[in-house]
Amino acid sequence: MHYSRRDLIEQEAPHEVPENKPSEDWPEQGTIQIENLRMSYRSGLPNVLHGISLSIKGGEKVGVVGRTGAGKSSLAMALLRIVEYQGKISIDG
C-alpha cells in the first residue's frame, strides 16, 4: 500500500513526452550530442556524472572504458533514460 500512494512516493517522469516524440523514420544518422550531462541516482545524493559534453557522429564506433566507478554504467543509464539527469542528450536532433 505504501508504494502505491502518490502522496508518499515521488512519481517518475512519463514514459513518453509528446512534444519530444521523434518522427517515424528516426533515427536517420545516429548522431549523438551530449551537453553538460550531470546525474545522480537520487535527489540529495552527490552527482556521479559531472558536466560531460561530447559529440559522436553517425556511424562512428565509440568505446567507453575506465576503472570501477568511473561512470560507464551511469552514462549508459542516462542514454537509455533509466535515470533522470540534468543537461541535454540529443540523438539526430
CYANA upper distance limits for C-alpha pairs under 8 A (distance plus 0.5 A):
  1 MET  CA      5 ARG  CA      7.17
  2 HIS  CA      8 LEU  CA      7.79
  3 TYR  CA      8 LEU  CA      8.04
  3 TYR  CA      9 ILE  CA      7.08
  4 SER  CA      9 ILE  CA      8.27
  5 ARG  CA      9 ILE  CA      7.03
  6 ARG  CA     10 GLU  CA      7.43
  6 ARG  CA     11 GLN  CA      7.51
 13 ALA  CA     84 GLU  CA      8.38
 16 GLU  CA     21 LYS  CA      7.83
 17 VAL  CA     21 LYS  CA      6.78
 22 PRO  CA     26 TRP  CA      6.59
 26 TRP  CA     92 ASP  CA      8.14
 27 PRO  CA     91 ILE  CA      7.71
 27 PRO  CA     92 ASP  CA      6.63
 28 GLU  CA     92 ASP  CA      7.34
 29 GLN  CA     58 GLY  CA      5.51
 29 GLN  CA     59 GLY  CA      7.86
 29 GLN  CA     92 ASP  CA      6.97
 30 GLY  CA     57 LYS  CA      7.51
 30 GLY  CA     58 GLY  CA      4.82
 30 GLY  CA     59 GLY  CA      7.30
 30 GLY  CA     91 ILE  CA      6.79
 30 GLY  CA     92 ASP  CA      6.32
 31 THR  CA     55 SER  CA      8.09
 31 THR  CA     56 ILE  CA      6.21
 31 THR  CA     57 LYS  CA      5.15
 31 THR  CA     58 GLY  CA      4.84
 31 THR  CA     59 GLY  CA      8.42
 31 THR  CA     91 ILE  CA      6.07
 31 THR  CA     92 ASP  CA      5.56
 31 THR  CA     93 GLY  CA      8.43
 32 ILE  CA     55 SER  CA      6.35
 32 ILE  CA     56 ILE  CA      5.58
 32 ILE  CA     57 LYS  CA      7.09
 32 ILE  CA     58 GLY  CA      7.94
 32 ILE  CA     89 ILE  CA      7.74
 32 ILE  CA     90 SER  CA      6.20
 32 ILE  CA     91 ILE  CA      5.04
 32 ILE  CA     92 ASP  CA      6.94
 33 GLN  CA     53 SER  CA      8.17
 33 GLN  CA     54 LEU  CA      6.57
 33 GLN  CA     55 SER  CA      5.12
 33 GLN  CA     56 ILE  CA      6.97
 33 GLN  CA     88 LYS  CA      8.32
 33 GLN  CA     89 ILE  CA      6.31
 33 GLN  CA     90 SER  CA      5.57
 33 GLN  CA     91 ILE  CA      6.95
 34 ILE  CA     52 ILE  CA      7.55
 34 ILE  CA     53 SER  CA      5.52
 34 ILE  CA     54 LEU  CA      5.70
 34 ILE  CA     55 SER  CA      6.82
 34 ILE  CA     87 GLY  CA      8.23
 34 ILE  CA     88 LYS  CA      6.23
 34 ILE  CA     89 ILE  CA      5.08
 34 ILE  CA     90 SER  CA      6.93
 35 GLU  CA     51 GLY  CA      7.95
 35 GLU  CA     52 ILE  CA      6.98
 35 GLU  CA     53 SER  CA      4.88
 35 GLU  CA     54 LEU  CA      7.15
 35 GLU  CA     87 GLY  CA      6.35
 35 GLU  CA     88 LYS  CA      5.63
 35 GLU  CA     89 ILE  CA      7.05
 36 ASN  CA     50 HIS  CA      8.14
 36 ASN  CA     51 GLY  CA      4.58
 36 ASN  CA     52 ILE  CA      5.51
 36 ASN  CA     53 SER  CA      5.65
 36 ASN  CA     86 GLN  CA      8.16
 36 ASN  CA     87 GLY  CA      5.52
 36 ASN  CA     88 LYS  CA      7.27
 37 LEU  CA     49 LEU  CA      7.30
 37 LEU  CA     50 HIS  CA      7.13
 37 LEU  CA     51 GLY  CA      5.23
 37 LEU  CA     52 ILE  CA      5.30
 37 LEU  CA     53 SER  CA      7.00
 37 LEU  CA     85 TYR  CA      7.47
 37 LEU  CA     86 GLN  CA      6.30
 37 LEU  CA     87 GLY  CA      5.01
 37 LEU  CA     88 LYS  CA      6.84
 37 LEU  CA     89 ILE  CA      8.14
 38 ARG  CA     47 ASN  CA      7.02
 38 ARG  CA     48 VAL  CA      7.91
 38 ARG  CA     49 LEU  CA      5.37
 38 ARG  CA     50 HIS  CA      5.39
 38 ARG  CA     51 GLY  CA      5.66
 38 ARG  CA     52 ILE  CA      7.40
 38 ARG  CA     85 TYR  CA      6.39
 38 ARG  CA     86 GLN  CA      5.62
 38 ARG  CA     87 GLY  CA      6.75
 39 MET  CA     47 ASN  CA      5.75
 39 MET  CA     48 VAL  CA      6.31
 39 MET  CA     49 LEU  CA      5.60
 39 MET  CA     50 HIS  CA      7.64
 39 MET  CA     74 SER  CA      8.37
 39 MET  CA     78 ALA  CA      8.15
 39 MET  CA     84 GLU  CA      7.52
 39 MET  CA     85 TYR  CA      5.12
 39 MET  CA     86 GLN  CA      6.71
 40 SER  CA     45 LEU  CA      6.70
 40 SER  CA     46 PRO  CA      6.51
 40 SER  CA     47 ASN  CA      4.76
 40 SER  CA     48 VAL  CA      5.91
 40 SER  CA     49 LEU  CA      7.58
 40 SER  CA     84 GLU  CA      8.39
 40 SER  CA     85 TYR  CA      7.58
 41 TYR  CA     45 LEU  CA      7.41
 41 TYR  CA     47 ASN  CA      8.14
 41 TYR  CA     48 VAL  CA      8.21
 41 TYR  CA     83 VAL  CA      7.34
 41 TYR  CA     84 GLU  CA      8.31
 48 VAL  CA     71 GLY  CA      7.20
 48 VAL  CA     74 SER  CA      7.87
 49 LEU  CA     71 GLY  CA      7.02
 49 LEU  CA     74 SER  CA      7.82
 49 LEU  CA     75 LEU  CA      8.08
 51 GLY  CA     87 GLY  CA      8.35
 56 ILE  CA     60 GLU  CA      7.17
 56 ILE  CA     62 VAL  CA      8.38
 64 VAL  CA     72 LYS  CA      6.90
 65 VAL  CA     72 LYS  CA      7.39
 66 GLY  CA     70 ALA  CA      6.12
 66 GLY  CA     71 GLY  CA      8.37
 66 GLY  CA     72 LYS  CA      7.58
 71 GLY  CA     75 LEU  CA      6.51
 72 LYS  CA     76 ALA  CA      7.02
 73 SER  CA     77 MET  CA      6.62
 74 SER  CA     78 ALA  CA      6.74
 75 LEU  CA     79 LEU  CA      6.72
 76 ALA  CA     80 LEU  CA      6.69
 77 MET  CA     81 ARG  CA      6.48
 77 MET  CA     82 ILE  CA      5.65
 77 MET  CA     83 VAL  CA      6.60
 78 ALA  CA     82 ILE  CA      6.65
 78 ALA  CA     83 VAL  CA      6.24
 78 ALA  CA     84 GLU  CA      7.43
 78 ALA  CA     85 TYR  CA      7.10
 79 LEU  CA     89 ILE  CA      7.76
